[in-house]
Amino acid sequence: MQNERSTTWRYSVCGLLLCATMLLYMDRLTLSVLAKRIKDEYGFSNEQYGGLDAGLSYAFAGGAFFFGFLVDRIGPRWLYPGVLVLWSLAGLATAYSDSIGAWFRPEASLADQTYLGFMLCRISLGFFESGHWPCALVTTQVMLSRADRSLGNSLLQSGAALGSILTPIIVLYTTSAEPGGWRPPFAVIGCIGILWVVPWFLLIGRTDLQRTADVAGSETSVDGSPVIWSGDFLRMLGVLIATVICINLTWQYFRVWLPLFLQEKHGYDDQGMAWFTSAYYVATDIGCLGVGFWVTDMTRRGWGVHTARVLTFSACAGMTLLAVIVACLPSANVSENGFFSVGSMTILALLLFVAAGTLGLFPNYYSFSQELSPKHQGKISGMLGMIAWIGSGTMQIFVGRIIDTTGSYQGPVIIAGLLPAIACCAIVFFWPRRREGDR
């Protein structure tokens, strides 16, 4: 039984979750947008750059497991604003990475000090950001019915796109050409995040996110979730593990490497990269929100909830396959042939479809994960997040090494495009049908 507040209130809270996701991605993506400038200023290699994201990823993995247990115990009302303030402070501190590194290693070179400072800030950022997803998914699970969760989760996830759209623009207008001119975006975005707690406490009352007594005390769900550790539960958990690894590797690859892919392979300057990166994330937002509304419309027309989710997930996986074509196209040489050349426009058009598919996978994945257990949602989402981010962190190091060694992005882009199709097959062939008739 869902909380008895009004529909307007529920979707207002979903809008606030959207803002939290937006802030999370703004803090996370700032380094990606500034990667080339920072690499050039301090002489970092691609492998070192990948290592920074690996540090964030491994910290996120550990934090997801910790915060998943914690949110099931104390609830999201106080935990959620706590982790958001702490990750905002970690993002703000990144502007002072050289000073932080110098405090720990005063004898090291400026480059080594700065790299250490970046690493410590990324680890802190990843650890506290990991609390977002367990808190957010417990919130939508408590508030929304099964049929409405794909739409609620699409609103939640679409904040990733909005944050990714705004970040390059903020970077463009707050940086300067002088050395160290990369610092202001970290400080500005970190300060903005702290303000989020005000509307949260205005909207969320003391009892709004409490689980009902039957859910809190039972190992089964009122809407047919499997018994914990039963055969169906383990089968569904196995599908979710395969799914989250595949879709997360694809999303995280493009999040981290797309700006460098555009600049180093296709010749984009800082401004061209920033504007297309924003356009890319507009497309991700369209895909994410489109999936939520599509599933809701299909269920209202009589389709089963599971069938609607599988069909929309499959469509998104099909769009990500276009990345294989992108990887095989020759360099657009934008610096020589112009932004609007045929080659450049073809690559950009395909990448926009890839973008829509890549983020459109997540709302249904979250909804599938909410099928397992209302009592243990935080633990489940935390564990899945931990697994996904261990994989992501390991991937970033290897991708950086491959690019340093081969000078080519082709192999990683192809693999990133193929992975969601594997996730789709796992869901289609191994996810058990619901006992209540797929509704």
N, C-alpha and C positions, 0 to 999 in steps of 0.2 A: 504493500500500500504506500503510495507516494505522499509526500508532504501536502497538506491541504491548502497551501497558499494559492493565490490566483495565477493564471497563465501568464499574465503580464509580469508578475513578480518573478516567475520561473525564468522567463526569457530575459529579464533584466539581469538576473544573476548570470545567465549564460553570456550576456554581453560583457559583464565584468570579468568572467573567465577568459573571454576573447582578449580583453585588454591585458590580462596577466600573461597570456601566451605571447601577445605582441611584445610586451616588455622583455620577456625571456629571450625572444629571438633578436631583439634589438641589442641587448647586451652581448649575446653570443655571436651575432653576425658582424659586429663592428670590426673585429680583427680580420675577418675574411675580406671585407671591403678594402681595408687598409693594408692587406698582406703585402702587395708589391712594394708599396712605399716603405713599410717597415723592414722588409727583407733587404731592399736596396740600401737603406740607411745604416743597417747594422750588419749586413753581410750574412744573414741567415740563409741556410740551404733549404730546399724543398723538404728534405727529410726532417730538419729542425722545425720547420713550420708545421709539418704533419705531427711532429711530436707534441707541439703545444695543444693541438686538438685531441691527441691521445691522452694527455694529462687531464683535460676537461672530461673526456669520455670515461676514463677509469674512475675518476672522482664521482661522476654522475652515476656510474654503475654501483659503487659502494653506497652512495647516498640514497639511491632509489630503494635499495633493500632496507636500509635503516628507516627512512621516512615512510615506506609502505607499512611496516609494522607499527610505527608510531601513530599514523593517522587512523588505523583501525582501533587503536587503544584510546586516543584522546579526541579524535574527530578533527575536522579541518578548520573550525571556526577561529582558533587561535594559531594553529600551526601554519596555516596558509599565509597569513600576513607576515608571520615571523620569518619564513624562508624567503619571501619576496623581498623584504627589506634587506636581509643579509646578502642575497645575490646582487641586489642593486648596489650595495656598498662594495662588493667585490668587483663589479664592473667599473665603478667610479675609481677604485684603487688602481685599476690597470693604467690609468693616465700617469701614474707615478711609479711605473714598473722599474725604471732605472734606479730610483731612490730606494725602493724596496730591496732590489737585488744588491745594491751597494751596502745596505745595512747588514745583510747576511754574508756577503763576500767582498769586503772592502779592498782586498788585494787583487781582485780579478779585473780584467779589462772591462771597458764600458759595454762592449757587445755582450760579454758573458754575464755581467751584472744585469743588463736589461733583459736578456733571455731568461735568467733565473726569476726575475721579477714577473715577467709575463707568465712563466710556468706556475708560480705560486698563485697568481691572481686567477689563472684559468682553472686550476685545481679547486680553489675556493668557489669560483663561479659555478663549476660543474656540480660540486657537492650540494650547494644550496638550491640550485635550479632543479635538482632531481626531486625535490619535494613537491614541485608543481603538479606533476602528473598524478601521483596517488591522491593528492588533495582534490584536484579537479575532477577526476573520475569518480571518486566517492561522492562528490557533490552532485554530479549529473545523475549518478545511479540512484541516489536518494530522492532527487527532485522529480525525475522524469519517468514516464512509463516506458516499457520496452519498445513500443512502436515509435516513440518520440526521441529515443536516444541517439539515433543516427543524425537527426537534425541538430540536437543539442550538442553532440560531439563535433559536428561540422562547424558550428559556430565557435566552439572552443578552439578547435584546431586552426580555423581560419585566421586567428590572431598571428600564427606563424607567418602567414603570407603578408599580413598588414605590417608587421614588424620588419619583415624583409624588404617591403616596398619603401618604407620610411627611412630605414637605416642608410642606404646609399645617398639619399637626398640630404639627410642630416649631415652625413660625412662630407658631402660635396660643399655644403655651405658653412661648415664650422672648421674646416682644416685650412692651413696655410701652406705655402710652398717651402717655407724655411724648415730646417732640421727640427724635429720634435713637434712639427705642426700637426701630427696625428693625434695629439693628446685630447683636445677639446671634445670630440664626439663621445669618448668614454665617460668623461665627467658629466656632460649634459644628459646623456641617456641614463646614467646611474642616478642622478638627482630626480629625474622625472619619475622613475620607478617607485621611489619612496612614497610619493603622493597617493599611490593606489590604495593604501590601507584605509583612507578616509571613506570612500564610497562603500568599501567592503563592510565596515562596521555599521554604516548607515543602513545597509540592506539586510544584513544577516543578524537575526535575533538569536537569543540563547538556545532556543529549541528548534530552530528552523532546519538544521542539518542532522538532527538526532535520528538514528535508525529506530524503527518501530520495534517493540518488544519481541514480536515473533521472529523478525529477521535477526535481531541481535543474539537471540538465544538458540537459533537453529542452524544446522548444517545444510539445510535445503532451503530453496527459495519458494516464495509464494507464486512465482511465475515459472516454476519447473526447472530450475537449475539442478545439475546432477549432485548426488551425494559426494562429499569430499572423499577423494582417493578411490572412488569407484572406477570401473572400466571406462565409462563415458567421460568422466572427469579427466582421467589421464590421457585419453585420446584427444580430447579438446585442448588440453594443455600442450600436448605435443604439436598439434597444428598451430597453436598460437606462438609457440617458440620458433618454429620454422618461419611463420609469417612475419613476426616482428624483426627477426634478423634480416630477412630479405628486404622488406620495405624500408627499414631504418638505414641499411647500408646504402640503398639508392638515394634516399633523401639526404643523408649526411654527406655523401660524396658530392652531390651538386651544391649543397650549402657551402662546403669548404673550398671546393676547387673550381666552381664555375667562374668566379672573377678572374683567376689566373688562366683558366682555359681560354677565356675570351681575349685576354691581353697577350699571353705568350704564344698561343697558337694562331689566333686570328687577327692580331694587330690592333686591338681596341686601345684607345687612350683612356685615362682615368674617367673623363666625362662620359665617353661612349659606353664604357663598362658600367658606370653607375646608373645611367638611364636604362640600359637594357636589363640590368639586374632588377631594377624596379619593375620593369614590364614583365619580366619572368615571374616575379612573385605576384603580380596582378593575376596572371594566368593560374598560378597555384591556388589563389583565393577563389577564383571562378570555379575551378575544379572541385575544391573542398566544399564550398557552399552548394554547388550544383548537385553533388552527391547527396547531401542531406535533404535537400528539397525533392530530389528525384525519388529517393527511398520513401519519403513521406507521401508523395503523390501516388506512388505505386501501391502502397498499403491501403490508401483510401479508395483506390480503384478495385480492391479485392485481392491483390497479390499477397502471398505469404510474406511475412517479414524476412525470413531467412532467404527466400528466393530473390526478393528485391535487393537484399544486401549482396548476395553472390553475383547477381547480374551487374550491378554497378561497380563492384570490386573488379570483376573481369574486364569491364570496359576501361577502367583506369589502368589496369595492368597492360592492356593492349596499347594504350597511348604511350606508356613508358618504353615500349619496344622500339619506338621511333628513334630512341637514342642510339641504337645500333647504326642507323643510317647516318646520323650526325657524326658518329665516330669515323665513318668511312669516307665522308666528304673531304675534299682537299681544303687547305687553308684558304680562308676568304681574303686574306691580305687587305684588311680594311684600311690600313695606313697607306696603301698604294692605290687600291681600286675604289675606295670610297665606301661609306656606310651602306649606301643603297644599291650596291652591286647585286647581280643575280645570286652569286654564291653566298654573299652575306645574308641576304633576305631569306634564302632557302634555309640556311642554318638557323636563323632566328625564328622563323615560322615553325620549324620542327621542334625547336627547343620550347616554344610556348605550349605545344601539345604535350610534350614530355612533362613540363611543369604542372599542367592541370592534372595529369594522371598521377604524378608522383605524390602530391599532397592529397589528392582525392582518395587514395588508398586508406588513409588513416581513420576517418570517422567510422567506417564499418569495422575496421580492426578493433577500435576501442569498444564498439558495440558488441562484437563477438566476445571480447574479454570480459564484458559485464554479464555474460551469460553464465559464468562459472560459479560465482558465489557472492551474494550480497554481504555476508558477514566478513569475508576475507578479501574484499575488493582491493584494499590498499596493499595487502601483501602480494596479491597476484600481479597487480600492475607494477609494483616495485620490483618483484622478481623478474618479470618480463623486461622491464626497463634495464635492469642490471645486465641481463644477458645481451640485450641489444647494444648497449653502450660498450660492453667489453669487446664485442665484435667490431663496433664502429671505431673504437680507439686503436685496435690492432690494425684495422684496414688503413687508417690514415697514415700510419708509419710506413706501411708497405707501399702505399700509393706514392708517397713522397719519394721513397727510394727508387721506385720504378721510373718516375718522371726524371729524377736526377740522373739515372743510369741510361735511359733510352732517349730522353728528350721528347717523349711522345705521350699523349693522353689517350690514344686510341683504345688500348686494351682495357683500362679502367672504365672508360665510358661505355664500352660494349657490355662489360659485366654488369655495370649499374643498370643498364637498360633491360637486361635479361632477368635479373633477380625477382622482380615482382611477378613474373609469369610462373616461377616456381611456387611462390606463395599462393597464387591463385589455384594452382593444381592441388596443393595441399588442402585448401578449403573445399574445393569442389569434390574431391574424392574421399576425404577422410573425416570431414566434420559431420557428426551424427545429426540426423533429422530430429527435430523436436517432437516430443510425444504428444503435444497438444495440437498436432496437425499443421505445423509450419506457420502458425499465426502468432 
